[in-house]
Amino acid sequence: MPVGATPAAAGVADVFRRFAGGYEARYGAAVLPSHRRAIADIIACRTEALGADLWCCPQCGTLVPVFHSCKNRHCPQCNGARTQAWLEQRQAEILPIPYFHVTITVPKELRAALRSHQTAGYGALMKAAAESIIKLARDPRWVGGTVGVLAVLHTWTQQLHLHPHVHCLVTGGGLSDADRCWHSAEKKFLFPTKALGKLVRTQFRNVFNKLCPDISLPPHTWRRPWVVHVTPWSEGKAALEYFARYAFRIAITDRRIIRVDDTGVTFRYKDRAADCHRTGTLSGEEFVRRFLQHVLPQGFHKLRYYGLWHPARRHQLDNLRNALLLERPAPPSSSDTQPDEAAVGETDTADKPRMPTPLRLCTQCGQAYLVKLPRAFPASPLGP
């Protein structure tokens, strides 16, 4: 961020422009390729470096460049549209039943090992969490059937410390493998949290030790209890909309950054113990270090589907949803969101179909909608 810029312009990109160079010079070859890529993408996002599409007002002739986004999943500017596109697709798959929100947190003794072996460690954590939930739910004492688990990995606290944990959206019931009958869970109880914590710890230890045999951890590490929270949630759409906030969340958004100057970065965070918001200041390089430790390896899937939501059981899930809908009155239909009502801006959905382009009203004359010109200028033109 240039000297003298207003605090409102502060953001992660401004921090990187000012401090990332010094950070990379300090750590040299120790900076991971995924970290270098995140720095470059976030700095270039929605700037001339990535090129732009050109829009024209047919009334007054005003030309408006719309700069391309970087589509990096860790970029604060590229997650809103991706979240909305994911939510719209998941709404077609949601079952008309209650849900549970399960959170599983890794003890602090394991954080350094996970930080050093992200792909194996985080993958083992998500798999152990989901498989433990499914195994415990199959017990006839609790659910007695296979549940659906939608798991998303988070690795941060409000102050950007390393804090790996998994959020899981779990169906409030399961499908029996024996008689193919639906078994509903209790309204406010899914299964014992202590039993789940012990099972996840055992599952994770077995998988992690197999994948990373060179890691030597003290024996007491595997005796520490894992923190597990299970919260009942309402049916269908409300539960999914709540969980969508976790699906594509990043370590910190631009809105939480208050000021970026030569002395460091000031940002807002929530003190959960005191249930209030506070401000904290870090040196520029320390902020960069904390942010980058939450950048996941290239190709790592932080959002995964298990049990009834596994892609291989998509047809079975469709049949189950239809059967459950027949057992109750149809819910009141809500009006679909029209493309014209979508937020102005590019649709950043790297893995999803691109939505219809919203109309943009000319800000100069205010009398006509901008028209996209057939020719766009890229970042690096290949010819005249």
N, C-alpha and C positions, 0 to 999 in steps of 0.2 A: 504494500500500500504506500503511495507517495507520501512524503512528509507533508503534513497539513491536511490530510484527508480527514473527513468527518468520521466519527465513530460508527455512524450508520453504514459506512462502506466496508467496515471490517468483516473479515471472513477467513475461512481456512486458506483460501487462495492467497489472500494478502499476507498471511503468516508465512506461507511457503515462499512467496516472492522475496520476502525480507530475510528469512532465516534459513531456508532449506540449503542454500549454497554453502553456508558455514557448517551446517550439520553434515552434509555429504563430504566436505573437505576434512572434517574432524574424524569421521569414522571410515572414510575411504572404501576399501573393498568389503568391509563388514556390512555395508548397506545392501540389503537384498534387492534383487531385480524387481520384485513386486513393489517394493517401497519406492524405487526410482521411478517406476511406471506411474504409480499413484501421484507422486509429486509432479511429474511432467503433465499428466492428464488434468489434474485439478488446476494447475496454473494456466493451462491453455483453454480450459472450458469456457465456452461462450465468449471467445476472443477471436481476433483476426487470424490467430495461429491455426485454427481449425476451419477457416473459411466460413462462408455464410450463404444463405439463400437471399435473393433480392426480391422485394415486394414493391409494387407501384400503386399509387392512388390514381384511378382513372379520371377523377374529378379535377385534382390540382396538380397531378404529376409528381408528387412527393415520392422519393425513393427511400425505402426503409430496409436496411440489411438486418437479417435475423441470423445471428451467429450460431454455429453448430455446437452441440453439447458433446462432452467427452465420453459419456455413457459408462464411465467408471463407477462401479457399484459403491465405492467409498467416497464419491464426490457429493458434497452437500447440495449441489444444484441439480442432481440427476436422479432423484429418487421419488419425487412426488407423482409423476405420471406413471412410473413403473409400479408403484404401489397400487394406484387406481386400476391399472390394467389387470394386475394380478387379482385384485379383489373382485372385479367383474367376472373373471373366469371361475374363481372359486365359488361364487354365489350360485352358480349353476350346479355345483356338486354338493352343496351343503345338505346335510340330513336334517329333517324336521324333528330334532330331539334336543335335550339339554346337553351341555358340554362342560368340560372341566379344564382349567388352566393349571398345568403342572410345571413347576420350576425346580430344577435340580442344579445345585451349585457345587463346584469343585473346592475341596479344602485348600487352604493357602500353601500347604506343603507340596502340592502337585503343580502349582502354577508355573514355576520355573521350568520344569520338565516339559510341560505342554508348550511353553513359549519356544523351547528349543526344537521341538518336534511337532510343528503345527499340523501338518497334513495327517500324520498317523495319530497324534494325540487327540485332536479335535474330532477327527472321524470316528475314533474309538469311543469318544465321549458321547457323541450323538447316537451311535449305534447301541451302546450299552443302555442309554436312557430309554430309547424307544423299545428295545427288546425286553427290558425289565418291566416296563409298563404293560406291554402286551402279555408277558408271561404271568404277571401278578393278576391281571384282569381275567385271565382264563380260569383262574381258580374258582370253583363253584361257590365258595364262601363269599366272593365279592361280586363279580359280574357273570362269569361262566361262559364267556365267548370272546372272540377276537375283536378288539376295539380298533378304531382308526387313530393314528397318531401323526400330527403335523408338527415337526420339530424345527426350531430355528436356533442357531448358535449366536450368543452374545459374549463378548470378552471384556467389557469395560464397566467402570463405575462412572458416576457423574463427574468425578475429577480425573477421569481417563486412566485410572490405575487398572492393572491387569486383573480381571475378575471373571474367569470363564464360567459360564452357566448356560443351561439349555432351557428354552421355553417350549412347552408342548401343549398343543390344543388336542384334547382327547375326547372322543365321543362318549356320551353318557350311556353306554350300552355296547354290547358286542354280539357278533354273529357266531352261533355255536357251530363247530366243525362237524359234530356228530349228526344233529337233526336239522341243521340249517335254520334254526329258529332264532329270533331276535330276543336277547335278554337285556332288559333295561337295568341300569345301575340305580342305586338309591339316589334320591333327589339331592342330598347334601353330602353324600359319602361315596367315594370311589373305592379306596382301599387304604390300609394303614401307611402313613408316611414313613415311619421308622423301618417297616419291612421293605419299602421301595428303596430307601437310602442304602440299606445293607446289600440289597440285590444289585443295585447299580454299581456300588463300589466293587463287589466281587466280579461282576461282568467286565467292568472297565479294567480291573487289575489283570485279568486273564488275557484280554485282547492286547492291552498296552505292553505287557511284558513279552508277549509273543512278537509283536511288531517292532519293539525297541529293546532287544535283549541286552544292549550295551548300557542301558540306564540302570544305575544302582541307587535305590532309594532306601532310606532307613526303614526297618520293620514297622516302627510306630506309625509310619505314613498310612498304612493300610488298616490301622485301627481307629483312625479319626472318623467321627460320624460325618456323613454328608448331609447338608441342609436341603430339605425337600419341603415345598409348599404345594398344597392342592386346594384350589379355589373353585367352587361350583359357579357355573355361568348359565345364562339364559339360553334359550333355543336359537338355533339357526343364524339368521343374519346379524343379530346383535353380537353374538360371540365372535363371528368371523370379522366383523368390522373392528372389534376391540383388538383381536389378535393381529389384524393387518398392520397395526401400528408397530408391532414387533418385527414383522417379516423383513422389511427393508431398512430398518433403522440403522444409522451409523453412529460412531462414537460421539460426535458432537456436531450440531448444526450451526450454521452461520448466525442464527438468531441469538444463540447463547454467547457469542463473542461480543464483548462490549467495546474493547479498545485494543489496538495494535500500535505500538510505538517502539522506539529504540530500546526501551528498558524491558519489554516483554509483552505478554499477552494477558489481558484481563478478561475473564469469562464468568458467566453465571452458572451455578450448579445448585442442586437441591440437596440439602442436608436432611436425609431421611430420619435420622435419629431425633433431630429437633423439629422435624416437619416444617421446615422453612427454607427459603432460598437465600443463598449467600453468594459472594463474589470471591474469586481467587485469582492470583497473579502468578504466572510462571515465566521463567526466562524463555526467549524464543526457541532456543535449541531444545530445551526440556519439553516444551509444548509439542514440537515436531516429533521428538522421540516417543512421547506418550501416545500421540495420534497414530504413528506408524506401527506401533506394536499391535494395533488392532486391524491392520491391513492383512487380509487373508491371502494365502498362496494362490497363484494363478490356477484357475480351474477347480478350486475347492467349492463345493456346494454347501452353503450355510443354511439352506432351506431344503428339508428332506421329508419324504412321505413314507409311512410304514403302515403295516396292518391293512385295514380296510381301504386306506387311501393310497396304497401302493399302486403304481400304474398298471401292474399286471392284473389287478382286481377291479379295474375300472368298470367292466361290464357287470360284475357282481354288485358293485356299489350302485349302479344305475337301477338295477332290479330292486335292490333293497330300498332305495329312496322311493320308488314308485309304490312299493308295498306299504311303506310307512305312511305315505300320503293318503292312501286309500283308507287308512284306519282313523283318520281325523278329518274334520272340515278343512277345506282349502283355506289358507290364510289370505287376507285381503291383499290384492295385487297393488304394488306401488308403481307409479309412473316411471318409465325408463328415462334415464338422463339422455337428453338430446345432444348431438355433437356440438351444436352451436352454444350450448351452455357450458362446455368444457373450458378449463382455464386456458387463457391465451398463452401460447408458447409451444415449443417443440414437444413431441411425444417421445420420451426417452425410454423405449422398450426394446432392448437389444434382442431379447429372446421371444418377444410376442409380436403379433401382427400390428402394424401401424394403424392407429385410429384415424378417422377422417380429420382433415386439417380444419381447425376452427377458424371462423371468420374474424378478421382484424379490422376494426374501424380506424380510419385515418385520424391521427391525432392532430393534424394540421388544420384540415377543413372540417372534419367531423361530419361530412356529408356522404361519404362513400366508403365501401369496404375495399381494403387492399387486395390486389390481384398478384398472385405469384408469377413472376416472369419465367419463361421457359428456360432461361439460361441462368445458372448460378455460378458464382466464382468460388473455386476451391482454395485451399490453403497454399497449394503449390501447383499452379497451372502448368499443364504439359505442352501447351501450344498457344497460338494467338487466339 
